[in-house]
Amino acid sequence: MQLPEFEYLRPKTLAEGLAALAEHGPDATIMSGGSDLLINMKFRLDTPKYLVSFNAVQEMKAIEPQADGGLSLGAGCTLTQLAESEVLAEKYPALHQALFSVGSKHVRNAATLGGNICLDTRCWYTNQSENWRETRDGCFKTDNELCHVIKSADKCHAINSSDSAPVLIVLDASVTLASVNGTRDVPVSEFYNNDGVDHTVMRQGEILVGVTLPPPKGRSVYAKLAQRDGLDFASGTFAAGIVGSNEKPESVCLVMGSVGPEPKVLADSAAIIKASGLNEESIETAALAARASLGEVTNLFTPSGYKRRLVKALVKDALGELRDLQV
Ligand SMILES: Cc1cc2nc3c(=O)[nH]c(=O)nc-3n(C[C@H](O)[C@H](O)[C@H](O)COP(=O)(O)OP(=O)(O)OC[C@H]3O[C@@H](n4cnc5c(N)ncnc54)[C@H](O)[C@@H]3O)c2cc1C
């Protein structure tokens, strides 16, 4: 499948790149590793006139320990670079595991952190060739006001499959967005929208330049289920963090991924663990609550009944693992 025609811009500095984004407005698309974007371009889901690559901007590739004990990660770091980072593996093992689980080694060599966080949402009806899509009406993602997944929906239900997103929320991380107008920091918990088309709060002309992780607190785990490791996106992911002891947690954060257009914070399940501690009984109750709180499940890539069972099993297993991690 051929790529559509485009002009490739490779600015040497961030300022030059931001100016290019401002000049070309909606005609420009940011490319990092291109491991997802180029496929979408071949499918004609994105046909930018200008492709702006920030790969030459060295300041976006740094891994920098912070004075407060936290860590800052440039959005241009490749997932291989992060998987090989000892400081990341030691201080934030759940994030390290999540990034290491993305695709295969070949994918991770090209893929970047920024691209993973901004990864476009996916849908079985849309992430197909143009010829395939022509056999049915368009949808919110293409040229129509229709969702093939949930016919009565007034918005797109494509799925957010970013492996880093749920665990970044659990770690209380924030992202730095830059444009010609300056920079702003946004907590990852407020970065995503529950809409498969307009799925982040990024504005026209903005780029995600880096991630800030606060000093590590407590324990966290990451769990993922995919049909084929290295090839398939997850059918479900789950990140869990707890501060304090198993008996008396000070705070609990539980987040599901790959179940809808945005990562889903499981507030009811977290409240159960916070109130009762992390033990066999509360884990079972929290897993049932997770299943119940899914609400309208996006029936994509797997039947919704399967996804509900998968959520319960992932939550139960991962919370058991979290309980057994040394305090
Ligand atoms: C075989 C295969 C398996 C895969 N498996 C997984 C998986 O298991 N889990 C997973 O999460 N992903 C998976 N992916 C998708 C993809 O490889 C990763 O999500 C990757 O991290 C995307 O990063 P990238 O740098 O290649 O992004 P790109 O493809 O360059 O960009 C992705 C999107 O993000 C935007 N973008 C990129 N960088 C920035 C930035 N700095 N600021 C703002 N917007 C930006 C682009 O405009 C584009 O919309 C897989 C892909 C393939 C081909």
The ligand as an SDF file (V2000), in Angstrom:
LIG
                    3D

 53 58  0  0  0  0  0  0  0  0999 V2000
    2.8040   -4.5150   15.0550 C   0  0  0  0  0  0  0  0  0  0  0  0
    2.4680   -3.3610   15.9700 C   0  0  0  0  0  0  0  0  0  0  0  0
    2.1580   -3.6370   17.2960 C   0  0  0  0  0  0  0  0  0  0  0  0
    1.8510   -2.5830   18.1700 C   0  0  0  0  0  0  0  0  0  0  0  0
    1.5530   -2.8940   19.4770 N   0  0  0  0  0  0  0  0  0  0  0  0
    1.2790   -1.8980   20.3410 C   0  0  0  0  0  0  0  0  0  0  0  0
    1.0060   -2.2040   21.6990 C   0  0  0  0  0  0  0  0  0  0  0  0
    1.0440   -3.3570   22.1260 O   0  0  0  0  0  0  0  0  0  0  0  0
    0.7160   -1.1550   22.5350 N   0  0  0  0  0  0  0  0  0  0  0  0
    0.6920    0.1400   22.1060 C   0  0  0  0  0  0  0  0  0  0  0  0
    0.4580    1.0410   22.9360 O   0  0  0  0  0  0  0  0  0  0  0  0
    0.9450    0.4540   20.8230 N   0  0  0  0  0  0  0  0  0  0  0  0
    1.2600   -0.5260   19.9310 C   0  0  0  0  0  0  0  0  0  0  0  0
    1.5230   -0.2210   18.6210 N   0  0  0  0  0  0  0  0  0  0  0  0
    1.3480    1.1670   18.1590 C   0  0  0  0  0  0  0  0  0  0  0  0
    2.5900    2.0460   18.1660 C   0  0  0  0  0  0  0  0  0  0  0  0
    3.7110    1.3520   17.6580 O   0  0  0  0  0  0  0  0  0  0  0  0
    2.9680    2.5650   19.5640 C   0  0  0  0  0  0  0  0  0  0  0  0
    1.8440    3.0530   20.2450 O   0  0  0  0  0  0  0  0  0  0  0  0
    4.0450    3.6380   19.5030 C   0  0  0  0  0  0  0  0  0  0  0  0
    4.4600    3.9690   20.8090 O   0  0  0  0  0  0  0  0  0  0  0  0
    3.6240    4.9220   18.7860 C   0  0  0  0  0  0  0  0  0  0  0  0
    4.7350    5.8020   18.8370 O   0  0  0  0  0  0  0  0  0  0  0  0
    5.3400    6.4770   17.5240 P   0  0  0  0  0  0  0  0  0  0  0  0
    6.4640    7.3250   17.9880 O   0  0  0  0  0  0  0  0  0  0  0  0
    5.6730    5.4880   16.4770 O   0  0  0  0  0  0  0  0  0  0  0  0
    4.1100    7.3690   17.1120 O   0  0  0  0  0  0  0  0  0  0  0  0
    3.6840    7.8710   15.6520 P   0  0  0  0  0  0  0  0  0  0  0  0
    3.1900    6.7260   14.8430 O   0  0  0  0  0  0  0  0  0  0  0  0
    4.7440    8.7120   15.0610 O   0  0  0  0  0  0  0  0  0  0  0  0
    2.4570    8.8100   16.0760 O   0  0  0  0  0  0  0  0  0  0  0  0
    1.2770    8.2920   16.6740 C   0  0  0  0  0  0  0  0  0  0  0  0
    0.2910    9.4560   16.8930 C   0  0  0  0  0  0  0  0  0  0  0  0
    0.7650   10.3350   17.8910 O   0  0  0  0  0  0  0  0  0  0  0  0
    0.9840   11.6560   17.3740 C   0  0  0  0  0  0  0  0  0  0  0  0
    2.2470   12.1000   17.9840 N   0  0  0  0  0  0  0  0  0  0  0  0
    3.4260   11.4690   17.9240 C   0  0  0  0  0  0  0  0  0  0  0  0
    4.3380   12.0760   18.7050 N   0  0  0  0  0  0  0  0  0  0  0  0
    3.7070   13.1500   19.2440 C   0  0  0  0  0  0  0  0  0  0  0  0
    4.1160   14.1730   20.1380 C   0  0  0  0  0  0  0  0  0  0  0  0
    5.3550   14.2170   20.6380 N   0  0  0  0  0  0  0  0  0  0  0  0
    3.2100   15.1260   20.4870 N   0  0  0  0  0  0  0  0  0  0  0  0
    1.9480   15.0750   19.9870 C   0  0  0  0  0  0  0  0  0  0  0  0
    1.5060   14.1390   19.1490 N   0  0  0  0  0  0  0  0  0  0  0  0
    2.3750   13.1760   18.7740 C   0  0  0  0  0  0  0  0  0  0  0  0
    1.0480   11.4980   15.8640 C   0  0  0  0  0  0  0  0  0  0  0  0
    0.6270   12.6790   15.1870 O   0  0  0  0  0  0  0  0  0  0  0  0
    0.0920   10.3380   15.6600 C   0  0  0  0  0  0  0  0  0  0  0  0
   -1.2330   10.7880   15.6850 O   0  0  0  0  0  0  0  0  0  0  0  0
    1.8420   -1.2400   17.7110 C   0  0  0  0  0  0  0  0  0  0  0  0
    2.1560   -0.9720   16.3680 C   0  0  0  0  0  0  0  0  0  0  0  0
    2.4700   -2.0120   15.5110 C   0  0  0  0  0  0  0  0  0  0  0  0
    2.8180   -1.6900   14.0870 C   0  0  0  0  0  0  0  0  0  0  0  0
  1  2  1  0
  2  3  1  0
  2 52  2  0
  3  4  2  0
  4  5  1  0
  4 50  1  0
  5  6  2  0
  6  7  1  0
  6 13  1  0
  7  8  2  0
  7  9  1  0
  9 10  1  0
 10 11  2  0
 10 12  1  0
 12 13  2  0
 13 14  1  0
 14 15  1  0
 14 50  1  0
 15 16  1  0
 16 17  1  0
 16 18  1  0
 18 19  1  0
 18 20  1  0
 20 21  1  0
 20 22  1  0
 22 23  1  0
 23 24  1  0
 24 25  2  0
 24 26  1  0
 24 27  1  0
 27 28  1  0
 28 29  2  0
 28 30  1  0
 28 31  1  0
 31 32  1  0
 32 33  1  0
 33 34  1  0
 33 48  1  0
 34 35  1  0
 35 36  1  0
 35 46  1  0
 36 37  1  0
 36 45  1  0
 37 38  2  0
 38 39  1  0
 39 40  1  0
 39 45  2  0
 40 41  1  0
 40 42  2  0
 42 43  1  0
 43 44  2  0
 44 45  1  0
 46 47  1  0
 46 48  1  0
 48 49  1  0
 50 51  2  0
 51 52  1  0
 52 53  1  0
M  END
$$$$
